[in-house]
Amino acid sequence: PYYVDLNQNLFLQASLHSSDQNLIVFVDTCTTTPDPNDFRAKTYELIERGCVKDPTYSSHSSPHSSVARFSFNAFSFAKKYPSVYLQCELVVCRHRDYSSRCYQGCVSRLKRNSGS
């Protein structure tokens, strides 16, 4: 566990360790929950499919494309939940593959056509 005060900025870094220097890492989704065994019920999205959902979430520049850095303000779900658990989904892509997920940024869900 990592202990922080409420509203304190929490800085995180995800690093890809590979001998292939042409790979980049992209933060796709980060979800928080008060229950470490359930990331479906009572969750709060910081970023979803590359779209920032929390106003305190911020991505930060990195000296290497194989490192993703971001931060957000620490919060609690309620007084009865003393802990917040974080789960992130990262995507690894080839550098300069502009058709890859890493270069698409925020991807909104597509709506279905309700035609006849």
C-alpha positions in Angstrom: 0.0 0.0 0.0 0.9 3.6 -0.6 -0.5 6.1 1.9 -1.3 9.7 0.8 -3.5 12.5 2.2 -6.8 13.4 0.5 -6.3 15.8 -2.4 -2.6 15.2 -2.5 -1.2 14.8 -6.0 -0.3 11.2 -6.7 2.3 10.7 -9.4 2.6 7.4 -11.2 4.9 6.0 -13.9 4.6 2.8 -16.0 7.7 1.6 -17.7 8.1 -0.9 -20.5 11.3 -3.0 -20.2 12.2 -4.4 -23.6 15.3 -4.6 -25.8 13.1 -3.3 -28.7 13.7 0.5 -28.7 10.8 1.0 -31.2 8.0 0.3 -28.7 5.9 2.9 -27.0 3.4 2.7 -24.1 0.0 4.4 -23.9 -2.3 4.7 -20.9 -5.7 3.5 -22.2 -7.8 3.1 -19.1 -7.4 3.6 -15.3 -10.1 2.5 -12.9 -10.4 2.9 -9.2 -12.5 0.9 -6.7 -12.8 0.5 -2.9 -12.7 -3.3 -3.4 -9.5 -4.9 -4.7 -11.4 -7.9 -5.9 -14.1 -6.1 -7.8 -13.3 -3.6 -10.5 -16.9 -3.6 -11.9 -19.1 -2.4 -9.0 -18.6 0.9 -7.3 -15.8 2.0 -9.7 -14.6 5.5 -10.7 -12.8 6.1 -14.0 -9.8 8.3 -14.1 -9.3 7.7 -17.9 -11.3 5.5 -20.2 -10.3 4.5 -23.7 -7.8 7.4 -23.7 -10.5 9.9 -22.7 -9.8 11.8 -19.4 -12.8 11.4 -17.0 -11.4 12.9 -13.9 -10.5 16.7 -13.9 -7.5 16.1 -11.7 -5.9 13.5 -14.1 -3.0 14.8 -16.0 -0.4 13.0 -18.3 3.2 14.2 -18.1 6.0 14.2 -20.6 8.6 11.5 -20.4 12.2 11.3 -21.7 11.4 7.9 -23.2 8.5 6.7 -25.3 8.6 3.5 -23.3 7.6 5.3 -20.1 4.1 6.7 -19.4 3.7 9.3 -16.6 0.5 10.6 -15.1 -1.0 12.0 -11.9 -4.3 12.6 -10.2 -5.5 13.9 -6.8 -5.9 11.3 -4.1 -9.5 10.8 -3.0 -11.7 8.4 -1.0 -15.0 6.7 -2.0 -16.6 7.3 1.4 -15.6 7.1 5.0 -16.5 3.4 5.2 -14.0 2.7 2.5 -10.5 3.7 3.8 -8.7 2.5 0.7 -8.8 3.1 -3.1 -7.4 0.5 -5.5 -6.1 1.5 -8.9 -6.0 -0.7 -12.0 -4.7 0.5 -15.4 -4.7 -0.9 -18.8 -1.8 0.0 -20.9 -1.2 -0.5 -24.7 2.1 -1.2 -26.3 2.6 -0.2 -29.9 5.3 0.3 -32.5 6.8 3.7 -32.6 5.4 5.8 -35.6 2.7 3.2 -36.3 0.1 5.9 -36.6 -2.8 3.4 -37.2 -2.1 1.8 -33.9 -4.2 2.4 -30.7 -1.4 4.4 -29.1 -1.8 7.2 -31.7 -5.6 7.4 -31.7 -5.9 9.2 -28.3 -9.4 9.5 -26.9 -11.8 7.0 -28.5 -15.4 7.5 -27.7 -17.7 4.5 -27.9 -19.6 4.3 -31.2 -23.3 4.5 -31.1 -25.3 1.8 -32.9 -27.5 2.7 -35.8 -31.1 2.1 -34.8 -32.4 2.1 -38.3 -35.0 -0.3 -39.7 
